[in-house]
Amino acid sequence: MNVREDLLRVHHIEPLSRANGPGMRTVIWFQGCSLGCPGCFNPQTHPFEGGRLWTAERLFRKVKRYSTLSEGLTLSGGEPLQQGEALVSFLARVRRQTSWSVIMLTGYAWEEIGALPWGSAVLGYVDVVIAGRYQARQRLARGLVGSANKTLHFLTSRYTLADLMQVPEAEVIITPEGQVRVTGVDPVHRVGLQR
């Protein structure tokens, strides 16, 4: 977890993505996760070292640049909820200053989220939560749900299950610098990559 509670450790920010939630979205992958789900597609996000440190205000200013092109934020990881107090501060800014929706993917089970000291506060700023440890034996990889044991929680009326089922399972992004990034709930299988 963070050494300082006012900082967020971020692995990567994808300015615009169609494979991480309904519509065009800005995605933040947090750096650091102690849950260690076997078979996780993002093991590089597990160490609590690495990534980049941002204050909640600076991270908000960074992602707000995309708000005219993006309909919302998707929070993934790593584990967003292991950066609780700073995450609450960041999400409060998002809600006050944008009309963005917020989708959060977490390895915590729904019941565990409520037990976290900042769990209820985070949920007050989120539209959809996809909760639960990734279980490779129950792999699903549809509608933003990695495995069948995960639970979906629609906290506002902004999205429905049908909206999530419309999300592409993968996308390939080529940056202006020529970098190739593959993202989504099923990028390895959809674009034929080898692990």
C-alpha positions in Angstrom: 0.0 0.0 0.0 1.0 3.6 -0.4 3.6 5.0 2.0 1.8 8.4 1.8 -1.9 8.4 1.9 -2.1 11.5 -0.4 -0.4 9.8 -3.3 -1.6 7.4 -6.0 0.8 5.0 -7.6 -0.2 4.5 -11.3 1.1 1.9 -13.7 -0.4 3.3 -16.8 -3.0 5.7 -18.2 -4.7 5.0 -21.5 -6.2 8.2 -22.7 -8.9 6.6 -24.9 -10.0 3.0 -25.0 -13.1 1.2 -26.3 -12.3 -2.2 -24.7 -12.4 -1.1 -21.1 -16.0 -0.1 -20.6 -19.0 1.3 -22.6 -18.1 4.0 -25.1 -14.8 5.8 -25.3 -13.1 5.7 -21.9 -10.0 6.9 -20.1 -8.4 4.0 -18.2 -6.1 4.1 -15.1 -4.2 1.0 -14.1 -3.0 1.3 -10.6 0.4 0.0 -9.5 0.4 -2.4 -6.6 -1.7 -5.4 -5.6 -1.2 -7.9 -2.8 -4.1 -10.2 -3.9 -1.9 -12.0 -6.5 -4.6 -13.9 -8.4 -3.0 -16.7 -10.3 -3.3 -16.2 -14.1 -3.8 -12.4 -13.8 -3.3 -10.7 -17.2 -1.5 -7.8 -15.5 1.1 -9.3 -13.2 3.4 -6.4 -13.9 1.0 -4.2 -11.9 1.4 -6.3 -8.7 4.7 -4.9 -7.3 4.2 -1.8 -5.1 7.3 -0.3 -6.6 7.3 1.1 -10.1 4.8 3.1 -11.9 4.5 6.8 -11.2 3.4 8.6 -8.1 0.7 11.3 -8.5 -1.2 13.5 -6.1 -4.9 13.2 -6.5 -5.1 16.7 -7.9 -2.3 16.2 -10.5 -3.8 12.9 -11.6 -7.2 14.5 -12.0 -5.7 17.4 -14.1 -3.9 14.8 -16.3 -7.0 12.7 -17.1 -9.4 15.7 -17.3 -7.6 16.6 -20.5 -9.5 13.7 -22.2 -12.9 14.5 -20.8 -14.2 16.0 -24.0 -13.5 12.8 -25.9 -14.2 10.3 -23.1 -17.4 9.4 -21.4 -15.8 8.0 -18.3 -13.1 6.5 -16.3 -12.3 2.8 -15.9 -10.2 2.0 -12.8 -8.2 -1.2 -12.9 -4.9 -2.5 -11.7 -3.1 -3.6 -9.8 -5.7 -3.0 -7.1 -7.3 0.5 -6.9 -8.8 -0.2 -3.5 -5.3 -0.6 -2.0 -4.8 3.1 -2.4 -8.0 4.0 -0.6 -7.7 7.5 0.9 -6.0 9.1 -2.1 -8.5 7.3 -4.4 -11.4 8.8 -2.5 -9.8 12.3 -2.9 -9.3 11.7 -6.7 -12.8 10.4 -7.2 -14.4 13.3 -5.3 -12.7 15.6 -7.8 -14.0 13.5 -10.8 -17.6 13.7 -9.5 -17.5 17.4 -8.7 -15.8 18.6 -11.8 -16.9 16.2 -14.7 -19.9 14.3 -15.9 -17.9 11.2 -16.3 -19.1 7.7 -15.3 -16.7 5.6 -13.2 -16.3 1.8 -13.6 -14.0 0.0 -11.1 -12.5 -3.5 -11.5 -11.3 -4.9 -8.2 -10.1 -8.2 -6.9 -11.9 -7.7 -3.6 -15.2 -9.5 -3.2 -18.2 -7.2 -2.7 -18.4 -8.0 1.0 -14.7 -7.2 1.5 -15.1 -3.8 -0.1 -17.7 -2.8 2.5 -15.2 -3.8 5.3 -12.4 -1.5 4.0 -12.2 1.7 6.0 -12.7 3.7 2.7 -14.9 1.2 0.9 -18.2 3.0 1.3 -16.7 6.3 0.4 -15.2 4.9 -2.9 -18.5 3.3 -3.7 -20.3 6.6 -3.4 -18.3 7.8 -6.5 -18.6 4.7 -8.7 -21.3 3.7 -11.2 -20.3 0.0 -11.7 -18.1 -2.3 -9.7 -16.9 -5.6 -11.0 -15.7 -7.5 -7.9 -13.9 -10.6 -6.9 -10.6 -12.5 -7.4 -9.8 -13.6 -10.9 -10.2 -17.4 -11.1 -8.4 -18.9 -14.1 -10.5 -22.1 -13.9 -13.7 -20.0 -14.3 -12.3 -17.8 -17.1 -15.1 -16.0 -18.9 -13.6 -12.9 -20.5 -16.8 -11.2 -21.6 -18.5 -8.0 -20.7 -15.5 -6.8 -18.7 -15.8 -9.9 -16.5 -12.6 -12.0 -16.4 -14.0 -15.0 -14.6 -17.5 -16.3 -13.9 -17.1 -16.0 -10.1 -16.9 -12.2 -10.3 -20.0 -10.1 -9.3 -21.4 -7.0 -11.0 -22.8 -4.2 -9.0 -24.7 -1.4 -10.8 -24.7 1.4 -8.2 -26.4 3.9 -10.5 -28.7 3.6 -13.5 -26.0 4.8 -15.9 -25.2 1.4 -17.3 -26.8 -2.0 -17.6 -25.5 -5.5 -18.2 -26.4 -5.1 -21.9 -24.1 -2.1 -22.0 -21.2 -4.1 -20.6 -21.8 -7.0 -23.0 -21.4 -4.6 -26.0 -17.8 -3.8 -24.9 -15.2 -5.3 -27.3 -13.1 -8.0 -25.7 -9.8 -6.6 -26.9 -8.2 -3.7 -28.8 -4.8 -2.9 -30.2 -3.7 0.7 -29.7 -0.9 2.1 -31.8 0.4 5.3 -30.2 1.7 8.3 -32.3 5.2 7.2 -31.2 4.6 3.8 -32.8 4.2 1.8 -29.6 1.7 -1.1 -29.7 -0.5 -1.7 -26.7 -3.1 -4.5 -26.3 -5.8 -4.1 -23.8 -9.3 -5.4 -22.9 -10.7 -8.3 -20.9 -9.5 -10.9 -23.4 -6.6 -9.4 -25.4 -4.3 -12.4 -25.4 -6.9 -14.7 -27.1 -8.5 -12.1 -29.3 -5.4 -10.8 -31.0 -3.5 -14.1 -30.9 -0.7 -13.2 -28.6 1.4 -15.9 -26.9 2.0 -15.6 -23.1 
